[in-house]
């Protein structure tokens, strides 16, 4: 949820879907080399999920934003972030729980947040779960050593920054979890660093001076300790050209370097009610492999209002980048959107996922491609959202609308990729969170 989407938090989104949807299967029979059929998390009105696999075990974690008020959240909450865990790669899931909602604005006592948004997850090699999200306008962090049963070291970045609001976090950690970074904005771009497993944090550092509105959309900590975030910088009115940047730090977050890697013209318009100007705007994600190579994927167009295309670029240091390679996404009206990148367990192993309306303006799908050689060649595009039934917004061609402007991807220790996304009737919903697992 971007700041201009505050209107969504005030809408009554219908709580649960009226249609009776079939329950998701508990297990996942999977043919060799194929993705599982997507599974619906719940009947609840869920959007903008995230997902993370433990790099050293079979545990899998998901978070999503759930609408429906106190009946599905907690007393006096309009919407909340729910968390669940699986010990067997998603074969079975533990009961969903609402994330901690302590909100501590500057100069005021802590109180319980009335809404939550924008979940991000990461898991260290020791199995500790790291999370960042928004408690109201307070970007916060916490971690869990016990698969989400308890959460510790809650930190409020809005209070630390002493500002009126904070927005849209992204989280990146080192493999061992010692070094953690949270990027967020209060219009300008900020990053805070921890070098003691999230116990204490540096004062948030501002990384830009241009007056644009910045969004962090991906991040990674390379094996050599360098930290990277992929960000978009748009005008305050969400119109005109968007600049795409990678910000990096080689000194633990003491200073940050910004490199603009691409530029997009104004995005296609969103045709549905309450949809903000920048919903289909340019975005970028990135990941770092075990050798420190970075691969970024972004969506952009060359002419205002034209469909967005998907590109990939690579770098060894976040400063010098390869020429852009097109990944073949296509569209009817909007084109590609919401790209995600994850690194696999082997050198040069990267996965890219995105959504596009290539099957029709009301037939969106989630797609996936992989490279095993650092982007020199790519697998064919796989349609992950191929289930043509199970909700009133689904057809054999795709789903009616991308519910939320972010989704999640992760890769486990065996090399299996997992995707979690939301589909719905319109920008206002209602909709559901779905997920699927790819072959190892």
DAKASUL-V205740 format. One record per backbone hydrogen bond with DSSP energy under -0.5 kcal/mol. CO is the residue of the C=O (numbers start at 1). NH is the residue of the N-H. If there is no record, write none. Layout:
BEGIN
co nh
CO NH
CO NH
END
This chain:
BEGIN
co nh
2 5
3 6
4 7
5 8
5 9
6 9
6 10
7 10
8 11
11 13
19 21
31 34
39 435
43 17
44 46
45 67
47 65
48 119
50 63
52 61
54 57
54 413
58 89
59 54
60 86
61 52
62 84
63 50
64 66
64 82
65 47
66 80
67 45
68 71
69 72
69 73
74 77
78 68
78 69
79 116
80 66
80 82
81 99
82 64
83 97
84 62
85 94
86 60
88 91
92 88
97 83
101 113
103 111
105 108
111 103
114 78
114 79
115 136
117 134
120 132
122 130
124 127
128 124
129 144
130 122
131 142
132 120
133 135
133 140
134 117
134 136
135 138
137 139
137 166
138 135
139 157
139 158
140 133
141 155
142 131
143 152
144 129
146 149
152 143
155 141
155 157
156 160
157 161
158 162
158 163
167 185
168 216
170 183
172 181
173 221
174 177
175 125
178 180
178 197
179 174
180 194
181 172
182 192
183 170
184 190
185 167
186 188
187 214
188 186
189 207
189 208
190 184
191 205
192 182
193 202
194 180
196 199
205 191
212 214
213 234
215 232
218 230
220 228
222 225
226 222
227 249
228 220
229 247
230 217
230 218
231 245
232 215
233 243
234 213
235 238
242 264
243 233
244 261
244 262
245 231
246 259
247 229
248 257
249 227
251 254
257 248
259 246
259 261
262 244
264 242
266 305
269 271
272 275
276 279
278 281
283 299
285 297
287 295
289 292
293 289
294 315
295 287
296 313
297 285
298 311
300 309
301 265
303 306
308 336
309 300
310 327
311 298
312 325
313 296
314 322
315 294
325 312
330 358
334 308
335 357
337 355
340 353
342 351
346 349
348 350
348 374
349 344
350 371
351 342
352 369
353 340
354 367
355 337
356 365
357 332
357 360
360 363
363 359
364 399
365 356
366 384
366 385
367 354
368 382
369 352
370 379
371 350
373 376
382 368
382 384
384 386
386 388
391 394
393 400
395 398
398 395
399 364
401 403
401 424
402 404
403 48
408 420
410 418
412 415
416 412
417 438
418 410
419 436
420 408
421 434
422 403
423 432
424 401
426 429
430 425
431 46
432 423
433 41
434 421
435 39
436 419
437 36
END
